[in-house]
Amino acid sequence: MSKAEKKNSPYIRIAIFILCIVAIVFFVFKNISAFVNVLFVMLGFGAVILVHEFGHFIIAKISNIKVEAFSIFMPPILFGVQRTEKGFKVRILPEIFPKKGEKGDESSEGALSFIIPKKCNPGETEYRVGLIPFGGFVKMLGQEDAGSVKTSDDPRSFANKPVFTRAAVIAAGVCFNVVSAVIIFMIAFLVGINLAPAKVGSVIPDSPAAVAGIRAGDEIVEINGKSKDLDFSDIGVAAALSGKNEEISLTVKHPDSSEEVYKLIAELREGEQMRLFGILQPNSLNIAKLSKDDANDLYAKTRLRPGDKVVSVNGRGIRGHWEMEEIISNLLEPEVNLSVECADEIVSDQSINTKIPLNMNVVQSSDSGLMLCNIYSMVPRLKIASSEIVPDSMESDAENRGFLKKILYLFVSAKDKISSLFSKKELIEKPEHPLHPGDIILAIGDIENPTYEELTDIAAEYKDKELPVKVLRKDADGNEQELTVTVTPKQPAGSKKVLIGIVPVLDAAHPVVAQTIDVGDDLQKLEIPRGAVITAVDGVQVNSFYDIIREIRKYPGERITLNWRIDKEIAGNVAINVQAEDQKLITPRSSFAVNIPFGMLKESYKASGPFHAVVMGYRKTVNFIAQTYVTLRRLVTGMVSPQNLMGPVGIMRISYRIVADQPPIYYVYFLGLINAVIAVFNFLPVPPLDGGLVLLLIIEKIKGSPISEKTQTIIAYTTWTLILTLVIYVTFNDLTRRM
């Protein structure tokens, strides 16, 4: 470096530092609430790191090991404090603003160093806060930054202590995190926190729970003999931790208060990362919290507001979300009337009635897989419930790109991604799909009135090629008109299916038969041509499949006639025997046509006293540790994709959301989870993580001498490189993951 460059170097550093300070101050004043939330997030993570490093620190002190530095967060140093004979020596940004030594070299003191006068005993440890808000460390004499151990003649050197002492110092950080997790959960349960109860919201068709007979509305009151303080996570943990073909005993309480014991074997289903029973978390009857724009949009469509509670369906009182879904599922009507208790105190009417449109689903689950929904073998046409462009950008096939391309994409997209880090909205508006919600599919390719099965087949055939689709669409005046649009089916990365980007439902508003199908021994498929319109049921004119279902159900056990027509010249009729129990012959089910975001069902979990809180905290800590170990084990065996891992950015983003949207107790609870996860991660047998260092000590004890410094350094730098690569990878995933 030339003399001029050396002379200008401090000024360049000062200018950069001032610009950073100005940017931070500008951000704070422009986003004061966001800054407060970020501050809480940082304080929480700082506390987690402090606990871990304090474990190393206190055991090192007790073991008479010289501790040179104790740092929260990583270098460069923001500020450091150390006791000296003259008082407290303070260093501020010593690496950024170095102080010139007597020989012209840069001193470690820093240009912004000073002493606060006070008579005190000198201390050997400098207490620091790093500028990079991630991690932390304890620097002991004889232990290098890379994690290797350096020989020293000083008896207080880490390297000169017995193996057991060194192992205790290293393991102390993990132990403190575990104890901290127990304490944090104990506090959460003493205060009381709302968690998802061990109740069944719904079950996945053909899953172990469904096959056994567990149904929505059931409550799990005992799992393998454990019945105290069960919440929904205990169900998932029991399944995930079970051995292959191991039976898990679940005692289930039904809505009628009767109890039954089931023996379930968890299974790993396609697309899932862990073995599951197939039990899904329950929803509440309350509308979830929404952004202002989303809340206004929901009210415009449904007259519902966040916090409103549904109390009855078509005048029938309901006990839970599961019962509301059960009633609606069997309605098979164009709309449903909901009675709602309003949460908004400003609203004059504390209860309202609102009509919500319904859709009919396309397929049902059967023993042989998915089967087309039909009414006495008649399959209605398809209607589009929603549509979205299937992504084909670099973001969609990130996992198929090489590592260097991923890094290039990371830098290209980082600006927009980081800007939206704390935003709930996407920055870029997505292009409009050529198929619109409400469109009725008249033809796709050369197939008229296609069924869902035909739709998926032709989509695969036209992968990455233009596919013409003829639809019936309402104009601004409500008049239906035919038009043809073009779509390009795509296969998203990681998916086995080729998609058009639509969610289809049945066109129940028009009595047009797309096809008739075989439905088993109960009924031969009706001889009705494709595209025929059902005009009458036993002489009564019908205008929709809702009318058809209603009229058919008037004649249980009787034989009736259906009239159909293609055009003025082609018409006919068929006869059917109406079944008293028609669930096998009328298979569609109804669901809301409008997305109504119901909140998750939560119940209060509060300890009866301190001892009970300790027990609850211990159980919860063990559960989270077990879940983390299972996830890591399945990551190693390939059962879990690395794409599912979350790094610092993702964790910070979730933390911010919790701080911004939830009561403080939920962030406290989350920090307990983070303590448990950090404990597991740090004790992995990989140097320079704590578990790896303990492993080296075990090898030393068996071998009778430590591994050479050179070998330790090579191991440490190799594993640091792997860890850094993993951090970059998960950071990339965090920035490109939708949350």
Buried (B, 14 or more C-beta within 10 A) or exposed (E): EEEEEEEEEBEEBEEEEEEEEEEEEEEBEEEEEBBEBBEBBBEBBBBBBBBBBBBBBBBBBEBEBBBBBBBBBBBEBBBBBBBBEEBBBBBBBBBBBBBEEEEEEBBEBBBBBEEEEEEEEEBEBBBBBBBEBEBBBBBBBBBBEBBBBBEBEEEBBBBBBEBEBBBBBBBBBBBBBBBBBBBBBBBBBBBEBBBBBBBBBBBBBBBBBBBBEBBBBBBBBBBBEEEEBBBBBBBBBBBBBBEEEEEBBBBBBBBEEEEEEBEBBBBBBEEEBBBBBBBBBBBBBBBBEBEEEBBEBBBEBBBBBBBBBBBBBEEEEBEBBBBBBBBBBEBBBBBBEBBBBBBEEEEEEEEBEBEBEBBBBBBBEEEEEBBBBBBBBBBBBBBBBBBBBBBBEBBBBBEEBEEEEBBEBBEEBBEEBEEBEBEEEEEEEEEEBBBBBBBBBBBBBEBBBBBBBBBBBBBEEBEEEEBEBBBBBEEEEEEEEEEEBEBBBBBBBEEEEBBBBBEBBBBBBBBBBBBBBEBEEEBEBBEBEBBBBBBBBBEEEBEBBBBBBBBBEEBEEEEBEBBBBBEEEEEEBBEBEBBEEBEEBBBBBBBBBBEBBBBBBBBEBBBEEEEBBBBBBBBBBBBBBBBBBBBBEBBEEEBBEEBEBBBBBBBBBBBBBBBBEBEEBBBBBBBBBBBBBBBBBBBBEBBBBBBBBBBBBEEBBEEEEBBEBEEBBBBBBEBBEEEEEEBBBBBBBBBBBEE
